[in-house]
């Protein structure tokens, strides 16, 4: 089996586990991260924990440092490529849109073309700079929580709206109503899908604060990519990379989600997973 096959099994398992709440088998509400949007969740979103820690729950901060530290030092941004249900959801949506598997999801050709053309107005260096937006979101979250004394990001998080608010309203009809930030979340959901059309894994590249947090460990993680001297610099590794990384010149990029598509794709077996 190829690495991509194992990765598909892993992501599918986490996706199914996260969605068991739909049939009443678990208290985990997708994506099994606790926030205002999923009141029955048993686990916790690292960004939600960070927000609580800023508000004074320092024990949670110790948990966050331990969790992020261990996962980050060993694997780097591995979670994003192998377990994150949101990333998998973007992959599924992108696949359906690109391959026209479901006509109902397909926009009018001219509309989709206009959306996709947006990214081509950006120079490569400009697009690269846009990836720093997620760090601004992370820092902005810390500042906003400190100033407002609320879970500022959680209140408007589009991922919470997409993966928790909507399922909760469907499952528990009549129990929960629309909160004051509901429509802001729904606007975020719409923008999330537009972003997915414009840029593959756009949320991961430009806005995900957890991705920003865990990416800091990619430079020192034990698990990393290595290229041996059989490399011909054909560029195929970059072509298959969902994060559009120039692996030849940046082997420990903070953008790498450790999907290892490059390992499978290399015709000369020059790319290896090292530890």
C-alpha positions as CSV (number, residue, x, y, z in Angstrom):
1,X,0.0,0.0,0.0
2,X,1.1,3.5,-0.7
3,X,1.4,6.2,2.0
4,X,-1.7,7.9,0.5
5,X,-3.7,4.7,1.1
6,X,-2.9,4.7,4.8
7,X,-3.6,8.4,5.0
8,X,-7.0,7.9,3.4
9,X,-7.8,5.2,6.0
10,X,-6.7,7.5,8.8
11,X,-8.6,10.6,7.6
12,X,-11.7,8.5,7.0
13,X,-11.6,7.0,10.5
14,X,-11.3,10.4,12.1
15,X,-14.0,11.8,9.9
16,X,-16.4,8.9,10.8
17,X,-15.5,9.1,14.5
18,X,-16.2,12.8,14.5
19,X,-19.6,12.4,12.9
20,X,-20.9,9.6,15.1
21,X,-22.8,12.3,17.0
22,X,-25.3,12.4,14.0
23,X,-26.6,8.9,15.0
24,X,-26.4,9.4,18.7
25,X,-23.5,7.0,19.4
26,X,-21.2,9.5,21.0
27,X,-21.1,12.9,22.7
28,X,-18.5,14.0,20.2
29,X,-19.9,16.7,17.9
30,X,-17.9,17.2,14.7
31,X,-15.1,18.1,14.7
32,X,-14.9,16.8,18.3
33,X,-13.7,20.1,19.5
34,X,-15.4,21.9,22.3
35,X,-16.7,25.4,21.8
36,X,-20.0,27.4,22.0
37,X,-21.0,25.7,18.8
38,X,-20.8,22.2,20.1
39,X,-21.9,22.1,23.7
40,X,-21.9,18.3,24.0
41,X,-18.3,17.7,22.8
42,X,-16.0,15.7,25.1
43,X,-12.7,16.9,23.7
44,X,-11.3,20.3,23.2
45,X,-10.2,22.6,20.4
46,X,-6.6,23.8,21.0
47,X,-7.7,27.4,20.0
48,X,-10.6,27.1,22.4
49,X,-8.2,26.0,25.2
50,X,-5.9,28.9,24.4
51,X,-8.9,31.3,24.7
52,X,-9.9,29.8,28.1
53,X,-6.3,30.0,29.3
54,X,-6.1,33.7,28.4
55,X,-9.3,34.2,30.4
56,X,-7.6,32.6,33.5
57,X,-7.9,28.8,33.3
58,X,-4.2,28.2,33.4
59,X,-4.4,24.5,33.9
60,X,-5.9,24.2,30.4
61,X,-2.9,26.2,29.2
62,X,-0.5,23.6,30.7
63,X,-2.6,20.9,28.8
64,X,-2.3,22.9,25.6
65,X,1.4,23.3,25.9
66,X,1.9,19.6,26.6
67,X,-0.4,18.5,23.8
68,X,1.0,20.9,21.2
69,X,4.5,20.4,22.3
70,X,4.5,16.6,22.1
71,X,2.6,16.4,18.8
72,X,4.5,19.3,17.3
73,X,8.1,18.2,18.3
74,X,7.5,14.6,17.1
75,X,5.2,15.1,14.1
76,X,5.1,18.8,13.2
77,X,1.9,19.6,11.3
78,X,1.1,16.0,10.8
79,X,-2.4,16.3,12.3
80,X,-3.4,18.6,9.5
81,X,-2.7,16.0,6.8
82,X,-3.7,12.8,8.6
83,X,-6.5,13.6,11.1
84,X,-8.1,17.0,10.7
85,X,-11.7,16.5,9.6
86,X,-11.9,20.1,8.3
87,X,-9.0,19.4,5.9
88,X,-10.6,16.2,4.8
89,X,-13.9,18.0,4.2
90,X,-12.0,20.5,2.0
91,X,-10.5,17.6,0.1
92,X,-13.8,16.0,-0.4
93,X,-15.5,19.2,-1.6
94,X,-12.6,20.1,-3.9
95,X,-12.7,16.6,-5.4
96,X,-16.5,16.8,-6.0
97,X,-16.2,20.3,-7.5
98,X,-13.2,19.4,-9.7
99,X,-14.5,16.1,-11.0
100,X,-18.2,17.1,-11.3
101,X,-19.3,14.1,-9.3
102,X,-22.3,15.9,-7.9
103,X,-24.0,18.3,-10.3
104,X,-25.8,20.1,-7.4
105,X,-22.4,21.2,-6.1
106,X,-21.2,22.5,-9.4
107,X,-21.5,26.3,-10.0
108,X,-22.2,27.7,-13.4
109,X,-18.9,27.5,-15.5
110,X,-18.6,31.3,-15.8
111,X,-19.1,31.8,-12.1
112,X,-16.6,29.2,-11.1
113,X,-14.1,30.6,-13.7
114,X,-14.4,34.1,-12.3
115,X,-13.8,32.8,-8.7
116,X,-10.8,30.8,-9.7
117,X,-9.4,33.7,-11.7
118,X,-9.1,35.7,-8.5
119,X,-6.0,33.9,-7.4
120,X,-4.3,34.5,-10.8
121,X,-4.3,38.2,-10.2
122,X,-1.9,37.5,-7.4
123,X,1.9,37.3,-8.0
124,X,3.5,34.2,-6.5
125,X,5.3,36.3,-3.9
126,X,2.0,38.0,-3.0
127,X,0.3,34.7,-2.5
128,X,3.1,33.5,-0.3
129,X,2.8,36.6,1.9
130,X,-1.0,36.0,2.2
131,X,-0.1,32.8,4.1
132,X,1.0,34.9,7.0
133,X,-2.7,35.8,7.5
134,X,-3.2,32.7,9.7
135,X,-0.5,34.0,12.1
136,X,-2.3,37.3,12.2
137,X,-5.6,35.5,12.9
138,X,-3.8,33.6,15.8
139,X,-2.3,36.7,17.3
140,X,-5.5,38.6,16.7
141,X,-7.4,35.9,18.6
142,X,-5.1,36.3,21.6
143,X,-5.5,40.1,21.6
144,X,-9.3,40.0,21.1
145,X,-9.8,37.5,23.9
146,X,-7.7,39.5,26.3
147,X,-9.4,42.8,25.4
148,X,-13.0,41.6,25.2
149,X,-12.9,38.9,27.9
150,X,-14.8,36.5,25.7
151,X,-14.0,33.5,23.5
152,X,-13.7,35.9,20.6
153,X,-12.7,33.5,17.8
154,X,-15.0,30.7,18.9
155,X,-18.0,33.0,18.8
156,X,-17.5,33.7,15.0
157,X,-15.5,30.6,13.9
158,X,-16.8,29.5,10.5
159,X,-15.6,26.0,11.1
160,X,-17.6,25.8,14.3
161,X,-20.6,27.0,12.4
162,X,-20.1,24.5,9.6
163,X,-19.2,21.4,11.7
164,X,-21.1,22.0,14.9
165,X,-23.8,24.7,14.9
166,X,-25.6,23.3,11.8
167,X,-25.4,19.6,13.0
168,X,-26.6,20.7,16.5
169,X,-29.6,22.6,15.1
170,X,-30.5,19.6,12.9
171,X,-30.1,17.0,15.6
172,X,-31.8,18.9,18.4
173,X,-34.5,20.8,16.6
174,X,-36.6,22.9,18.9
175,X,-34.1,22.9,21.7
176,X,-31.5,25.3,20.4
177,X,-32.3,28.6,18.6
178,X,-30.2,31.0,16.7
179,X,-27.6,32.7,18.8
180,X,-26.6,36.3,18.4
181,X,-23.5,35.3,16.3
182,X,-25.4,32.7,14.2
183,X,-25.6,34.7,11.0
184,X,-22.0,35.8,11.3
185,X,-21.0,32.1,11.5
186,X,-23.2,31.3,8.5
187,X,-21.5,34.1,6.5
188,X,-18.2,32.5,7.5
189,X,-19.5,29.1,6.2
190,X,-20.4,30.6,2.8
191,X,-17.0,32.4,2.6
192,X,-15.3,29.1,3.6
193,X,-16.8,27.3,0.6
194,X,-16.0,30.2,-1.8
195,X,-12.4,30.0,-0.5
196,X,-12.3,26.3,-1.1
197,X,-13.4,26.9,-4.8
198,X,-10.8,29.6,-5.3
199,X,-7.9,27.8,-3.5
200,X,-7.4,24.2,-2.7
201,X,-7.2,23.9,1.1
202,X,-7.5,27.7,1.3
203,X,-8.6,27.6,4.9
204,X,-5.4,25.7,5.9
205,X,-3.2,28.0,3.9
206,X,-4.5,31.4,4.9
207,X,-6.7,31.4,7.9
208,X,-6.5,28.4,10.3
209,X,-5.1,29.5,13.6
210,X,-4.4,26.0,14.8
211,X,-2.4,25.4,11.6
212,X,-0.4,28.5,12.4
213,X,0.2,27.3,15.9
214,X,1.3,23.8,15.0
215,X,3.3,24.9,12.0
216,X,5.9,26.5,14.2
217,X,7.2,23.1,15.0
218,X,7.9,22.0,11.5
219,X,11.4,23.3,11.6
220,X,12.4,21.1,14.5
221,X,10.0,18.1,14.2
222,X,11.5,14.6,14.4
223,X,9.4,13.4,11.5
224,X,10.4,15.3,8.4
225,X,11.1,15.0,4.7
226,X,14.5,14.2,3.2
227,X,15.7,14.3,-0.4
228,X,18.7,12.2,-1.5
229,X,21.2,12.9,-4.2
230,X,19.2,10.9,-6.8
231,X,16.8,13.9,-7.2
232,X,16.7,15.3,-10.7
233,X,14.7,18.4,-9.7
234,X,11.8,17.4,-12.0
235,X,9.4,19.4,-9.9
236,X,6.8,16.7,-9.6
237,X,6.9,16.9,-5.8
238,X,5.7,20.5,-6.0
239,X,3.1,19.7,-8.6
240,X,1.3,17.1,-6.3
241,X,1.7,19.1,-3.1
242,X,-1.6,20.4,-1.8
243,X,0.1,23.3,-0.1
244,X,2.2,24.1,-3.2
245,X,5.6,23.9,-1.4
246,X,8.9,24.1,-3.2
247,X,10.3,21.0,-1.4
248,X,13.6,21.1,-3.2
249,X,14.5,24.5,-1.7
250,X,12.4,24.3,1.5
251,X,12.4,20.8,3.0
252,X,11.1,21.9,6.4
253,X,8.4,24.4,5.3
254,X,5.9,25.4,8.0
255,X,3.3,24.9,5.3
256,X,4.0,21.2,5.1
257,X,1.0,19.1,6.4
258,X,3.0,15.8,6.2
259,X,0.7,14.2,3.7
260,X,3.7,12.7,2.0
261,X,2.1,12.8,-1.5
262,X,5.6,13.8,-2.7
263,X,7.0,10.5,-1.4
264,X,4.5,8.5,-3.4
265,X,4.8,10.7,-6.5
266,X,8.6,10.8,-6.9
267,X,9.6,8.6,-9.9
268,X,13.1,8.2,-8.6
269,X,12.2,7.5,-4.9
270,X,14.4,10.4,-4.0
271,X,12.0,11.8,-1.3
272,X,11.9,9.9,2.0
273,X,10.3,10.3,5.4
274,X,13.1,10.7,7.9
275,X,13.3,10.7,11.7
